[in-house]
Amino acid sequence: MPLSLPKLNLLPGLRKLLPAGRAGAPKRDSLLFERLFWGALSGGLATILFAESPVLDTMEMNLLEWRYKTGHELNRAFRSFYSFAPLKAAGNSDVVLVTYDDEDQFDLEGEGEEGGAAPIQEVMARLVSTIESGSPLLLVLDLDLRGKADNRLVAALRANKGNTVLALPGSLDNPNDLPAAELRKSVLKCAFDHVIIEQNGLTCRMPILANLNNIYVGEGETASNMNGRGELVESLPEVVAPLMSARAGVGPSRSKISDFAQEELPIYIKFSGKEYPVYKARDILSETVSPLSFSNKVVLLGTNFSQKVDNTPRVRTPLMNKVPNIYIQAEAISTLSKNEPIRSFPRSILHHILLLIGGALGALSSTLAMGRRTTIFLTIAMLLTLLTQLSFQYLNVQVPVLPLLAVLMLTYIFGTLIYLDTDLRLRNRELAMAREAMQVRAEEERQRIAEDLHDETLPALSAVARMADKLTHEMDGSDTPRQMREKLDGAISEMRRVINDLHPSVLETMGFKPALENLLAILERETDIAGQFEDRTENGPTPPLDLETILNDFTRLQLYRIVQESLNNVQKHAQASEVKLIISQFGTDLAEEGLQIDIIDNGKGMDLDFSPETKGTRQSSKTSHGLINIRQRAQLIGAQVNWKKPDSTFANDSNSSNKSGTQVTIKMTIRKKEEGNG
């Protein structure tokens, strides 16, 4: 069952601006206002409570791999659509990879001397000289060069100091992992090749944080005297990209990279599926590959161990598994050089956008029908997913889609509940109005029949009665005219009673209270039941209510019918000897005033466990129908009817100990007291 929302009584000025609709009809515009208000409020509340959940942030990071793979497939489909040719992976002409694997190790390295430099340094010295002869844009050494420095490598680095970058593998927390000081002083920039591995296993974010205590950063400078620069360590792509920008005019400048906020770290790697030219160190030294192949290119020189000696950590990309670290560095450098780092959408702005979206979607969801709501929300979900993917892929902006989808789902659920609740209340009001209209038409039809009987049938019977009187004089000594007259008098009396039941003119001629008292008098006249009428409104603590003015004709008629049906039940079923009809008013200590009518008898009582409130079935169908009719009439005028045992017995009832009796209470709020009036 939908949750019940309190009726909206806020902003009465705005509610008055809405059209009131046709007279007597449910105020659909007012109901629309309530739906919009509660829908927007629930949408904003759902956003505040759920959309900023840390769980969604973790799930959003795990969605990165799906974003990359989807972007890759979209690119494939896009290029295939326009080229109409088999797709080949896009090449890259800016970055060249040079690998030094275990085969090169055994073929090129000699035996190392005890306490001397590693043999790989002598091989690197020859490689640096050979590659630099081809005039590369930058040469990046991403190698394990820890330990004592070889003089030949130091000389080669110093000779090409203007465009050589030295990277550091290993752990930044251990100063012993640093390359020899002679090597660090001989290169343009001493950078760090570490990258961040996300929770989903992907390697994609830079820069990094590390422990810089007592780590040598540059000549004459250590991390301990960096004057509050913090622990933000430049990664290898952050060093190479600004150098490329300074030399070739491509990529971000140093100030551009420094502008990245630490709490909104960008994704430096697009994983676009490029293929980089790859050369082996052995082929370069044997002159199989011409040094001119490296002209004006960024050359990344790194180790690429095969499965034979698989002790190099390998990372996973969305498109390839267990790729070497040098490939990750190449992807990051290529992304930065094209000014395509993927930035996170600012959280401060996103928070306000989510609130607006949540409120708008909540208002929309609470006003749409079920089928249309579902269609629109599914369409919005697909559009949000597509737009955030396109922004990630082409605008280089990572907009979190999971918080958006969470807001969408929650507003759909809350809006549906609000719609169902308000729709149920609207249908109940329409049903009540339909019952009221049927009751009005029934009363109009009764009045028409009563008028026809009064104007046509009753005069005809009176004429026949006068003819019977005439026959009495003409047929002296015969009892037939007299008996005919008696029968006609009984028929006329019954006809008047039927006319009064169909349309109680006593309400119009005598008033409401006298009409009720007249019902009690009719009961006394037709049965042996003693009636007692009490009007307690005159002697109450508050001024009596002017019922003739406050109650409209329809309300007075329904109250009259309820009392009439209750007295009929006493006459037919209660086996009572006395009945009280009490009229009083309540509201002395409450914020509202109303009318109360009690019909109390000393009869055998009724089975309260099977009253209309408990939907009992043990009563006869005729009695149950009468009670249901009473309740329906009460609902039409906003009254409440309750059946219970009387609070006190009748003083003149000698058999009251053997009888329980029944008390019917009708309560109806007539008006609310104005604030300050008591």
Residue pairs with C-beta under 8 A, 6 or more apart in sequence:
2 417
2 420
2 421
2 424
3 417
3 421
4 421
5 34
5 38
5 418
5 421
5 422
7 34
8 15
8 33
8 34
8 37
8 38
10 37
14 33
15 30
15 33
18 27
18 29
18 30
18 32
18 33
19 29
20 27
20 29
21 27
21 28
21 29
24 433
25 433
26 426
26 429
26 430
26 433
28 426
31 422
31 425
31 426
32 367
34 422
35 363
35 366
35 367
35 418
35 419
35 422
36 363
36 366
36 367
38 366
38 418
39 362
39 363
39 364
39 365
39 366
39 367
39 411
39 414
39 415
39 418
40 359
40 360
40 362
40 363
41 359
41 362
42 362
42 366
42 411
42 414
42 415
42 418
43 357
43 358
43 359
43 360
43 361
43 362
43 363
43 365
43 407
43 410
43 411
43 414
43 415
44 355
44 358
44 359
44 362
46 358
46 362
46 407
46 410
46 411
46 414
47 354
47 355
47 357
47 358
47 359
47 407
47 410
48 355
50 406
50 407
50 410
51 354
51 358
51 403
51 406
51 407
52 351
52 354
52 403
53 406
56 400
56 402
56 403
56 406
57 400
58 199
59 402
60 400
60 401
60 402
60 403
61 198
61 199
61 200
62 199
62 200
63 401
63 402
64 198
64 200
64 202
64 204
64 267
64 318
65 200
65 201
65 202
65 318
67 389
67 392
67 393
67 398
68 202
68 270
68 271
68 317
68 318
68 319
69 318
69 319
70 389
70 393
71 270
71 389
71 392
71 393
72 271
72 272
72 273
72 318
72 319
74 389
74 393
75 272
75 273
75 393
76 87
79 87
80 87
89 273
89 274
89 275
90 272
90 273
90 274
90 275
91 274
91 275
91 276
91 277
92 274
92 275
92 276
92 277
92 330
92 334
93 297
94 244
94 250
94 297
94 298
94 334
94 337
95 276
95 297
95 298
95 300
95 330
95 333
95 334
96 136
96 276
96 277
96 278
96 279
96 293
96 294
96 297
96 298
96 299
96 300
97 276
97 277
97 278
97 279
97 299
97 300
97 302
97 326
97 327
97 330
98 127
98 131
98 278
98 279
98 280
98 281
98 284
98 299
98 300
98 301
98 302
99 278
99 279
99 280
99 281
99 302
99 303
99 304
99 324
99 326
100 120
100 123
100 127
100 143
100 280
100 281
100 301
100 302
100 303
100 304
101 280
101 303
101 304
101 305
101 306
102 305
102 306
102 308
102 309
103 282
103 306
104 123
104 280
104 281
104 282
105 120
107 282
108 123
108 281
108 282
108 285
109 119
109 120
109 122
109 123
110 119
110 122
111 119
112 118
112 119
115 148
116 148
116 150
117 147
117 148
117 149
117 150
117 153
118 145
118 147
118 148
118 150
120 143
120 144
120 145
121 145
121 149
121 150
121 152
121 153
122 150
122 152
122 153
123 281
123 285
124 141
124 143
124 145
124 153
124 156
124 301
125 150
125 152
125 153
125 155
125 156
126 156
126 285
127 281
127 284
127 285
127 301
128 139
128 141
128 153
128 156
128 157
128 160
128 164
129 156
129 159
129 160
130 284
130 285
130 291
131 139
131 284
131 291
131 294
131 299
131 301
132 139
132 156
132 159
132 160
132 163
132 164
133 291
134 290
134 291
134 292
134 293
134 294
134 295
135 294
135 295
135 296
136 163
136 294
136 295
136 296
136 297
136 298
136 299
137 163
137 244
137 247
137 248
137 296
137 297
137 298
138 163
138 164
138 165
138 240
138 243
138 244
138 247
138 298
138 299
139 160
139 163
139 164
139 165
139 299
139 301
140 164
140 165
140 167
140 236
140 240
140 298
140 299
140 300
140 301
140 329
141 164
141 165
141 166
141 167
141 187
141 301
141 302
142 167
142 169
142 193
142 236
142 300
142 301
142 302
142 303
142 325
142 326
142 329
143 167
143 169
143 301
143 302
143 303
144 169
144 170
144 303
145 153
145 166
145 179
145 180
145 183
146 170
146 176
146 177
146 178
146 179
146 180
147 180
148 180
149 179
149 180
149 181
149 182
149 183
153 183
154 182
154 183
154 186
157 164
157 166
157 183
157 186
157 187
158 186
161 186
161 187
161 188
162 188
163 188
163 243
163 247
164 186
164 187
164 188
165 187
165 188
165 189
165 191
165 236
165 239
165 240
165 243
166 179
166 183
166 184
166 187
166 189
166 190
166 191
167 191
167 192
167 193
167 236
167 329
168 177
168 178
168 179
168 190
168 191
168 192
168 193
169 177
169 193
169 325
170 177
171 177
172 192
172 194
172 208
172 210
172 211
172 212
172 215
172 233
173 210
173 211
175 214
175 215
175 216
178 184
178 215
178 216
179 190
181 216
184 190
184 216
184 218
185 219
188 243
189 239
189 243
190 217
190 218
191 234
191 235
191 236
191 238
191 239
191 240
192 208
192 210
192 233
192 234
192 235
192 236
193 235
193 236
193 325
193 329
194 208
194 210
194 233
194 235
195 203
195 204
195 205
195 206
195 208
195 235
195 315
195 325
195 328
195 329
195 332
196 203
196 204
196 205
196 206
196 208
197 203
197 315
198 204
198 205
201 315
201 316
202 315
202 316
202 317
202 318
203 269
203 315
203 316
203 317
203 328
204 267
204 268
204 269
204 271
205 265
205 266
205 267
205 268
206 235
206 237
206 238
206 265
206 268
206 332
207 232
207 233
207 234
207 235
207 238
207 260
207 265
208 233
208 235
209 231
209 232
209 233
210 231
210 233
211 231
212 223
212 224
212 226
212 231
212 233
213 223
213 224
214 222
214 223
214 224
215 222
215 223
216 222
217 223
217 226
232 262
235 268
235 332
236 329
236 332
236 333
237 268
237 329
237 332
237 333
237 335
237 336
238 257
238 336
240 298
240 333
240 336
241 251
241 252
241 257
241 333
241 336
241 337
242 251
242 252
242 253
242 254
242 257
244 250
244 251
244 298
244 333
244 337
245 251
245 252
245 253
245 337
246 253
248 296
250 337
250 338
251 336
251 337
251 338
251 339
252 336
252 339
252 341
257 336
260 266
260 341
260 343
263 347
264 343
264 344
264 346
264 347
265 344
266 341
266 342
266 343
266 344
267 341
267 342
267 398
268 332
268 335
268 336
268 341
269 317
269 328
269 331
269 332
269 335
270 331
270 335
270 340
270 342
270 396
271 317
271 318
271 319
271 331
272 331
272 334
273 319
274 331
274 334
276 327
276 330
277 293
279 289
279 293
281 301
283 289
284 291
298 333
298 337
300 326
300 329
300 330
300 333
302 324
302 325
302 326
302 329
303 312
303 324
303 326
304 312
304 324
304 326
305 311
305 312
312 324
312 325
313 325
314 322
314 323
314 324
314 325
315 322
315 323
315 325
315 328
316 322
316 323
317 323
317 327
317 328
317 331
320 327
335 341
340 396
341 396
342 392
342 396
342 397
342 398
343 396
343 397
343 398
344 397
344 398
345 397
345 398
345 399
345 400
350 399
350 400
350 403
354 403
354 404
354 407
357 404
357 407
358 407
358 410
358 411
361 377
361 380
361 407
361 408
361 411
361 412
361 415
362 411
362 414
362 415
363 415
364 373
364 376
364 411
364 415
365 373
365 377
365 411
365 412
365 414
365 415
365 416
365 418
365 419
366 414
366 415
366 418
366 419
366 422
367 415
367 419
368 376
368 415
368 419
369 419
370 416
370 419
373 412
373 415
373 416
373 419
377 408
377 412
380 408
381 405
381 408
384 401
384 404
384 405
384 408
385 401
385 405
387 399
388 399
388 400
388 401
388 404
389 401
391 397
391 398
391 399
392 398
392 399
432 635
432 636
435 632
435 635
435 636
436 554
436 636
439 554
439 558
439 633
439 636
440 554
443 503
443 554
443 557
446 502
446 503
447 502
447 503
449 502
450 498
450 499
450 500
450 502
450 503
451 503
453 495
453 498
453 499
453 502
454 499
457 495
458 492
458 495
458 496
458 499
461 488
461 491
461 492
461 495
462 492
464 488
465 485
465 488
465 489
465 492
468 481
468 482
468 484
468 485
468 488
469 481
469 485
471 480
471 481
471 484
472 481
472 482
472 485
475 481
500 506
501 564
504 515
504 557
504 560
506 514
506 515
506 518
507 515
507 553
507 556
507 557
507 560
510 518
511 548
512 547
512 548
512 551
512 556
512 559
512 560
513 535
513 547
513 583
515 560
516 533
516 560
516 563
516 581
516 583
516 597
517 533
517 581
519 560
519 563
519 564
519 567
519 581
520 531
520 532
520 533
520 567
520 579
520 581
521 531
523 529
523 531
523 567
523 570
523 571
523 579
524 530
524 531
526 571
527 571
528 577
529 570
529 571
529 576
529 577
529 578
529 579
529 601
530 577
530 578
530 579
530 652
531 578
531 579
531 580
531 581
532 578
532 579
532 580
532 581
533 580
533 581
534 580
534 581
534 582
534 583
535 583
536 582
536 583
536 584
536 585
537 544
537 545
537 583
537 584
537 585
538 544
540 584
540 585
540 588
541 588
542 585
542 587
542 588
542 593
544 585
545 585
545 593
545 595
545 670
547 556
547 595
550 670
550 671
551 559
551 595
551 670
554 637
555 637
555 668
558 633
558 634
558 636
558 637
558 639
559 597
559 637
559 639
559 666
559 668
561 633
562 597
562 630
562 633
562 634
562 639
562 641
562 666
563 581
563 597
563 599
563 666
565 626
565 629
565 630
566 599
566 630
566 664
567 579
567 581
567 599
568 626
569 623
569 626
569 627
570 576
570 579
570 599
570 601
570 603
570 662
573 603
573 606
573 623
574 601
574 603
574 604
574 605
574 661
574 662
575 603
575 604
576 601
576 602
576 603
576 604
576 659
576 661
577 602
577 653
577 655
578 601
578 602
578 650
578 652
578 653
579 599
579 600
579 601
579 602
580 598
580 599
580 600
580 601
580 650
581 597
581 598
581 599
582 597
582 598
582 600
583 595
583 596
583 597
584 595
584 596
584 597
584 598
585 593
585 594
585 595
585 596
586 593
586 594
586 596
586 667
587 593
587 594
587 673
591 672
591 673
592 669
592 671
592 672
592 673
593 669
593 670
593 671
593 672
593 673
594 667
594 668
594 669
594 670
594 671
595 667
595 668
595 670
596 665
596 666
596 667
596 668
597 665
597 666
598 663
598 664
598 665
598 666
599 663
599 664
600 646
600 661
600 662
600 663
600 664
601 661
601 662
602 646
602 649
602 650
602 653
602 655
602 656
602 659
602 661
603 659
603 661
603 662
604 659
604 660
605 645
605 659
605 660
605 661
605 662
606 619
606 643
606 662
607 616
607 618
607 619
608 643
608 644
608 645
609 616
610 616
610 617
610 618
610 619
611 627
611 643
612 624
612 627
612 628
612 630
612 631
612 643
613 642
613 643
616 624
617 624
619 627
627 643
630 641
630 664
631 641
634 640
634 641
634 666
634 668
637 668
638 668
638 669
639 666
639 667
639 668
640 666
640 667
640 668
641 664
641 665
641 666
642 664
642 665
642 667
643 662
643 663
643 664
644 662
644 663
644 665
645 660
645 661
645 662
645 663
646 660
646 661
646 662
646 663
647 663
649 656
649 661
650 656
650 661
653 659
